[in-house]
Amino acid sequence: MVKKMMPQSGEKAEFIREEKLRQLLSEESDTRLDELRAVIEKARQVKLKIYGKRLVLFAPLYISNFCINNCTYCGYRSGNFFTRGKLSTKELAEEVKILENLGHKRLALEAGEHPL
């Protein structure tokens, strides 16, 4: 089944649609693990073709540390008591400019979950 979903050599890579991915992950068969390995290998090939062997980094841009959740692993968790804050639109623009001037091209936006 997975081989039908994956592009063959020379074909253009396409995204696996959510419904097909759900079907793949829920399928019960002895070959499922091998099929999943094939998907992982194809993803590795696509990544290698796009990025090569370079390491792509994202600079974190912290927008807000307000959060209503209490996830054990997270520093933003609501159970941690500290002064919380969020960037204004102006501060956000300034931070982006600083990161651009430092040579960053990719940003990872970081924030807690909060209906501000």
C-alpha positions as CSV (number, residue, x, y, z in Angstrom):
1,M,0.0,0.0,0.0
2,V,2.8,2.5,0.9
3,K,4.5,1.9,-2.4
4,K,1.4,3.1,-4.2
5,M,1.5,6.3,-2.2
6,M,5.1,7.1,-2.7
7,P,6.6,8.6,-5.9
8,Q,8.8,6.2,-7.8
9,S,12.2,7.1,-9.1
10,G,12.0,10.2,-11.4
11,E,8.5,11.1,-10.3
12,K,7.7,14.3,-8.6
13,A,7.4,14.0,-4.8
14,E,3.9,14.7,-3.4
15,F,2.6,15.0,0.1
16,I,0.8,12.1,1.6
17,R,-2.7,13.2,2.3
18,E,-3.9,12.9,5.9
19,E,-6.5,10.3,5.1
20,K,-3.9,8.0,3.4
21,L,-1.5,8.6,6.3
22,R,-4.2,7.6,8.8
23,Q,-4.9,4.5,6.8
24,L,-1.3,3.6,6.7
25,L,-0.8,4.0,10.4
26,S,-3.9,2.1,11.3
27,E,-3.3,-0.8,8.9
28,E,-2.7,-4.2,10.5
29,S,-0.1,-6.2,8.6
30,D,3.2,-7.9,9.0
31,T,4.7,-5.6,6.3
32,R,3.6,-2.4,8.0
33,L,7.0,-1.7,9.7
34,D,8.9,-2.2,6.5
35,E,6.4,0.1,4.7
36,L,6.9,2.8,7.3
37,R,10.7,2.4,7.0
38,A,10.2,3.0,3.3
39,V,8.3,6.2,3.9
40,I,11.1,7.4,6.3
41,E,13.8,6.6,3.7
42,K,11.8,8.4,1.0
43,A,11.5,11.4,3.4
44,R,15.3,11.3,4.0
45,Q,15.9,11.3,0.3
46,V,13.6,14.3,-0.3
47,K,15.3,16.2,2.6
48,L,18.7,15.4,1.2
49,K,17.7,16.6,-2.3
50,I,16.3,19.9,-0.9
51,Y,18.8,20.7,1.8
52,G,21.8,18.6,1.0
53,K,24.0,17.6,4.0
54,R,23.8,21.0,5.5
55,L,22.4,21.6,9.0
56,V,19.4,24.0,8.9
57,L,18.9,25.9,12.1
58,F,16.0,28.1,13.3
59,A,16.5,31.0,15.6
60,P,13.8,31.0,18.4
61,L,11.7,34.1,18.6
62,Y,9.9,34.2,22.0
63,I,6.6,36.1,21.5
64,S,4.9,35.3,24.8
65,N,5.3,33.2,27.9
66,F,1.6,33.3,29.0
67,C,0.1,29.8,29.0
68,I,-3.1,28.2,30.4
69,N,-1.7,24.7,30.2
70,N,0.4,23.0,32.9
71,C,2.6,20.6,30.8
72,T,5.2,19.1,33.1
73,Y,8.0,19.5,30.6
74,C,7.5,23.2,29.7
75,G,8.9,26.3,31.3
76,Y,5.8,28.3,30.3
77,R,3.5,26.0,32.3
78,S,0.8,27.7,34.3
79,G,2.1,26.2,37.5
80,N,5.4,28.0,37.3
81,F,5.2,31.4,39.0
82,F,7.2,34.2,37.4
83,T,6.6,37.5,35.8
84,R,5.0,36.8,32.4
85,G,5.2,39.0,29.3
86,K,4.5,39.3,25.7
87,L,6.1,41.3,22.8
88,S,4.2,44.2,21.4
89,T,3.9,44.5,17.6
90,K,6.7,47.1,17.6
91,E,9.0,44.9,19.8
92,L,8.3,41.9,17.6
93,A,9.4,43.9,14.5
94,E,12.5,45.0,16.3
95,E,13.4,41.5,17.3
96,V,13.0,40.2,13.8
97,K,15.3,43.0,12.5
98,I,17.9,42.1,15.1
99,L,17.8,38.4,14.1
100,E,18.0,39.3,10.4
101,N,21.0,41.5,11.0
102,L,22.6,38.6,12.8
103,G,22.2,36.5,9.6
104,H,19.2,34.4,10.6
105,K,16.9,33.5,7.8
106,R,14.6,31.1,9.6
107,L,12.7,31.7,12.8
108,A,10.8,29.4,15.1
109,L,8.0,31.4,16.8
110,E,7.7,30.4,20.5
111,A,4.7,31.2,22.7
112,G,2.5,29.5,25.3
113,E,-1.1,28.8,24.6
114,H,-3.2,31.6,26.0
115,P,-6.3,33.5,24.6
116,L,-4.7,37.0,24.9
